[in-house]
Every structure is written in structure tokens, then in C-alpha cells.
Amino acid sequence: MNNFLKSTIAAAAIAFTGPAFAQQIIVVSHGQANDPFWSVVKNGVDQAAKDSGADVDYRAPETFDMVQMSQLIDAAVNQEPDGLVVSIPDADALGPSIERAVQAGIPVISMNSGSDASKGLGALLHVGQDEFTAGKAAGEQLAKDGGKVAICVNQEVGNVSLDQRCEGFAEGFAEGFGGQVEVVPTQNDPAEVQSKIQAALTSNPDIDTVLGLGASLVGEPALKAVEAVGRTGDVKIATFDLSATFLEAVAEGKATFAIDQQQFLQGYLPVTFLALNAKYGLVPGGNVPSGPNLVTQDKAGQVVELSAQGIR
């Protein structure tokens, strides 16, 4: 965690010293119920609610469904909360609902996805990472590590942020003197992910690099797929986000790195900022970058325990 974020959290904690208050804040994300990544986001939301004393309600569709998510945002607006936190995986689909919240005078902060669309829709600020930039950094590093032929495994087709990760990865991989990048689309099912990665590795033995867009849903199945075809140590594996299992693989040298966007902060900071705004009229003057941070072999061991606790 960088010094700016440490200072931000410390300032928020000081501001909330004193009696609890009961502003209502609603969080609507696109996080699917079976994705461990979003359980960490929710842990951040819950901790912010506890620290601020605000009444916070977390809502998400059961599947990646923009129609249902827009309906959840509309329902939240009808409740006239003191603040609304949203992720924006598809600005075209969710934009009208978010704009309706802004027009109703509800302060909105976006998190996780939608950094490029947030301001245009009227949100106060965005907490997250620039996905294209993060993907490009991953591509440059994996090419530097010797990668020549790569696949980018997308488990949530239609999520603009994930598309941006693969696009950035392809550009960075090419600029870093890597080569071809093929996008492998899958469903949000680890068994299917493993099967498709195995099929790709079998059909094209030149593939020497695999980038996953989620640790539990893609990174871990990628490890199993590479082992199943007998290429552990030969194929470079990296992933966005963290899981204890994948971090252990990084520490053991079986995987190259994980990209940490510190999603706990993506849940914690927007709720904290909106509670401060409701109580004091205070809000940061710009976006807050929560990542990316590359967790490599020398750092992985330090992060495993926190990942297992649902914080990293």
C-alpha cells in the first residue's frame, strides 16, 4: 500500500472518532456471487461501515447481468440514500441509471471498473486502477521475462474492464519484444477455464505465457492446466488479483506474478468518502489509484496470510 493511501485511511479514521452516525449508503457492484475477488471488496465495505457507523447495503446480481445491475441501481436511487457506490463494467448499459442518481442529487463514487467513464457520468471520483495501463505493465514484464507467444484468458466477456486488460497486455507484450497474444474467452467456471487453457496449450505448443484476469477463477485453473500438460516451469503464468493459492505458487516459482489492485480499498474508501461527505461535506478532489502493484516471488510470501484473511 503506498503512502498516499495509508494517509487517506488514517485521515478517515481520525475523522470518524466520536459518536456513530447513520447515513445510508448503498453499494451496487457487478461482482458475481461465486467470485472470491468480490468477497474481499465486500469485506472492505463492511469494515468501512463499522468504522464510520454508516448504514451500508451491498447489492450485486447473481450473474454478470447489466440489465439486472441497472435495475439494482434504479432501486437504490428510489431509496434516496446519502451516497451510492457503483462499479461500471459497461458504461453504455449502466450510464442512464447512474446519471439518474446524479440528477436526483445523490453523490456517486465509482469503484473497480469504469475509470474512463466515471467523470462523464457525474461521479465525484473513482477508486481503482487503470485497466489498460495495468495490462500493458503485465505484458511488458512477461515479455521481459522471455515470453513470446501468449494467451489472455477472459472469464467475463462483455466486461469492458477485462477487455481493456487484454488489450493493454497485447500492446505491452508486443512492445516488450514478445509476440502474438490470443484472447481465450471462457465462462465464469474454473473447470471450463482449465479445460480451455489445456486445449490451447495442446493445440499450440508454442504458447509460453498465460495471463489470467482473476486469480481464483483463472490463475489457479491455469496452474492446473499447465501441470496437466507437463509444462510446469516452462510456461509463464501471471494473473490479475490475488488468492492465497496463487500467491503460494508465485512464492514457489511456479507462477511469475500477480497484479494486486487492492480491492479491499475499492470497497472501503468509497464508503468512507461518502460517509465523510454526508457528515462534513468533505470529499477528495480526484480519483484514487488503488493499483496496480505487481506481487512477485520476493513479495508473495508476505501477502499470502492477508489474502487468506480476505484483505489482500
Buried (B, 14 or more C-beta within 10 A) or exposed (E): BEEEBEEBBEBBEEBBEEEEBEBBBBBBBBBBEBBBBBBBBBBBBBBBBEBBBBBBBBEBBEBBBBEBBBBBBBEBBEEEBBBBBBBBBBBEBBBEBBBBBBEEEBBBBBBBBBBBBBBEBBBBBBBBBBBBBBBBBBBBBBBEBEBBBBBBBBBBEBBBBBBBBBBBBBBBBBEBEBBBBBBBBBBBBBEBBBBBBBEBBEEEEEBBBBBBBBBBBBBBBBBBBBBBBEBBEEBBBBBBBBBBBBBBBBBEEBBBBBBBBBBBBBBBBBBBBBBBBBBEEEBBEEBBBBBBBBBBBEBBBEBBEBBBEBBB
